[in-house]
Amino acid sequence: MRKLGGRGGNTIIETAMLIPVLLLLLVGMAQIAKFTYTYYTLKKTLYGIATYLSTQQGVNFCDPSDPTIAAAINFGLTGSTDGSQPVFVTGLTAGMIQVTPESLDPLSGSPFPFLWCSFAYGFEAAPPDQIVVSIPNGYILQPRIPFLPINAIPLKPMVKVPYVGT
């Protein structure tokens, strides 16, 4: 057997110094994957709500408690319009989701708030041009990385789809 000449301890020290760094990198990558997946799921949920609403007829966008809007939100959250199934994203509630109709300027094509809710009493309201579904206050996620205190991060996805219902 050959003698190492006192260099065998260096490998152990270097390994002991690198293992915590590698573990932090792996945990950090797992947290980034979790945030990406959650954001994608939230965006897909909002898109489901928006597309459901965009094809419905006779929706009163001026009334947030309209049964069609409630059914669309339940459909996006649970996959059923009556909300009888468990939610897809834990902690996401119907009160966190906001549905906003928008009109488009015919000349520039830029969006502006849907104005029929303000003065359409007694008149047949024109439908909005697009529907915006968002989580304005954000869906809060807390990163969990050992020994690194990180503040909670609000995910604020938003989806716009054209309204094709009449």
C-alpha positions as CSV (number, residue, x, y, z in Angstrom):
1,M,0.0,0.0,0.0
2,R,1.1,3.5,-0.8
3,K,1.0,6.3,1.7
4,L,-1.0,9.4,0.7
5,G,1.4,11.8,2.1
6,G,-1.1,13.9,4.1
7,R,-3.3,14.9,1.1
8,G,-6.2,12.7,1.9
9,G,-7.8,15.2,4.3
10,N,-8.2,17.8,1.6
11,T,-10.8,15.8,-0.3
12,I,-12.9,15.4,2.8
13,I,-12.7,19.1,3.6
14,E,-13.6,20.2,0.1
15,T,-16.5,17.8,-0.1
16,A,-17.8,19.1,3.3
17,M,-17.6,22.6,2.0
18,L,-19.4,21.9,-1.4
19,I,-22.2,19.6,-0.2
20,P,-24.2,22.5,1.5
21,V,-23.8,24.7,-1.6
22,L,-25.0,21.9,-3.9
23,L,-28.0,21.2,-1.6
24,L,-29.0,24.8,-1.6
25,L,-28.8,24.9,-5.4
26,L,-31.0,21.7,-5.7
27,V,-33.6,23.1,-3.2
28,G,-33.6,26.4,-5.0
29,M,-34.1,24.7,-8.4
30,A,-37.0,22.7,-6.9
31,Q,-38.6,26.0,-5.6
32,I,-38.2,27.6,-9.0
33,A,-39.9,24.6,-10.5
34,K,-42.7,24.8,-7.9
35,F,-43.3,28.5,-8.7
36,T,-43.3,27.9,-12.4
37,Y,-45.8,25.1,-12.2
38,T,-48.0,27.1,-9.8
39,Y,-48.0,30.1,-12.1
40,Y,-48.7,28.0,-15.1
41,T,-51.6,26.3,-13.3
42,L,-53.0,29.7,-12.2
43,K,-52.7,31.0,-15.7
44,K,-54.5,27.9,-17.1
45,T,-57.3,28.3,-14.5
46,L,-57.8,31.9,-15.5
47,Y,-57.8,31.1,-19.2
48,G,-60.4,28.4,-18.5
49,I,-62.6,31.0,-16.8
50,A,-62.1,33.5,-19.5
51,T,-62.9,31.2,-22.4
52,Y,-66.0,29.8,-20.6
53,L,-67.3,33.4,-20.2
54,S,-66.3,34.5,-23.7
55,T,-68.7,32.0,-25.2
56,Q,-71.7,32.6,-23.0
57,Q,-74.7,34.6,-24.0
58,G,-76.5,37.2,-22.0
59,V,-73.8,37.6,-19.3
60,N,-74.3,40.7,-17.1
61,F,-70.7,41.9,-16.7
62,C,-72.0,44.9,-14.7
63,D,-73.1,42.5,-11.8
64,P,-70.2,40.5,-10.3
65,S,-72.7,38.2,-8.7
66,D,-74.2,37.2,-12.1
67,P,-74.8,33.4,-12.0
68,T,-72.9,32.9,-15.3
69,I,-69.8,34.6,-13.9
70,A,-70.1,32.5,-10.7
71,A,-70.5,29.3,-12.8
72,A,-67.4,30.2,-14.9
73,I,-65.3,30.9,-11.8
74,N,-66.4,27.6,-10.3
75,F,-65.6,25.8,-13.5
76,G,-62.1,27.2,-13.6
77,L,-61.5,26.4,-9.9
78,T,-63.0,22.9,-9.7
79,G,-63.9,21.7,-13.2
80,S,-67.6,21.8,-12.4
81,T,-70.0,24.8,-12.7
82,D,-71.6,24.1,-9.3
83,G,-68.3,24.0,-7.4
84,S,-68.9,20.5,-6.0
85,Q,-65.4,19.2,-6.8
86,P,-62.2,20.0,-4.9
87,V,-60.2,23.0,-6.2
88,F,-57.2,22.5,-8.5
89,V,-55.0,25.0,-6.7
90,T,-55.0,24.8,-3.0
91,G,-55.8,28.1,-1.4
92,L,-57.3,29.7,-4.5
93,T,-60.8,31.0,-3.8
94,A,-63.5,32.6,-6.0
95,G,-63.1,35.9,-4.1
96,M,-59.5,36.2,-5.3
97,I,-60.5,36.2,-9.0
98,Q,-61.7,39.3,-10.7
99,V,-63.5,39.4,-14.1
100,T,-63.4,42.7,-15.9
101,P,-64.9,43.5,-19.3
102,E,-63.0,45.8,-21.6
103,S,-63.8,47.7,-24.8
104,L,-61.4,48.5,-27.6
105,D,-61.0,51.9,-29.2
106,P,-62.0,51.4,-32.8
107,L,-59.3,53.8,-34.1
108,S,-56.3,52.8,-32.1
109,G,-57.3,49.4,-30.9
110,S,-56.1,50.2,-27.4
111,P,-58.3,48.8,-24.5
112,F,-60.2,51.0,-22.1
113,P,-62.7,50.1,-19.3
114,F,-66.1,48.9,-20.3
115,L,-68.3,52.0,-19.9
116,W,-71.8,50.5,-20.4
117,C,-72.0,49.6,-16.7
118,S,-71.9,53.3,-15.8
119,F,-74.8,54.6,-17.9
120,A,-76.7,51.7,-19.6
121,Y,-79.7,51.8,-17.2
122,G,-82.8,50.9,-19.2
123,F,-80.9,50.4,-22.4
124,E,-79.7,47.3,-24.2
125,A,-76.0,47.3,-23.3
126,A,-73.4,46.5,-26.0
127,P,-71.2,43.5,-25.2
128,P,-67.6,44.1,-24.3
129,D,-64.8,43.5,-26.8
130,Q,-62.7,41.4,-24.5
131,I,-62.7,39.9,-21.0
132,V,-59.9,40.2,-18.5
133,V,-59.6,37.6,-15.8
134,S,-57.0,38.3,-13.1
135,I,-55.9,37.8,-9.5
136,P,-55.4,41.5,-8.6
137,N,-54.1,40.9,-5.1
138,G,-52.0,37.9,-6.1
139,Y,-51.7,34.3,-5.1
140,I,-49.1,34.3,-2.3
141,L,-46.4,31.7,-2.3
142,Q,-43.7,31.4,0.3
143,P,-40.3,30.1,-0.9
144,R,-38.8,27.5,1.4
145,I,-35.0,27.5,1.1
146,P,-33.1,26.5,4.3
147,F,-31.1,29.2,5.9
148,L,-32.3,31.9,3.4
149,P,-35.2,34.0,4.7
150,I,-37.1,35.1,1.6
151,N,-40.3,37.2,1.6
152,A,-43.5,35.7,0.2
153,I,-44.0,36.3,-3.5
154,P,-47.4,37.2,-4.9
155,L,-48.1,35.6,-8.3
156,K,-50.4,37.9,-10.4
157,P,-51.4,36.2,-13.6
158,M,-53.8,37.9,-16.0
159,V,-55.6,36.6,-19.1
160,K,-57.4,38.6,-21.9
161,V,-59.6,36.9,-24.4
162,P,-62.0,38.3,-27.0
163,Y,-65.7,38.1,-26.1
164,V,-67.6,36.2,-28.8
165,G,-70.9,35.7,-27.0
166,T,-73.9,38.0,-27.8
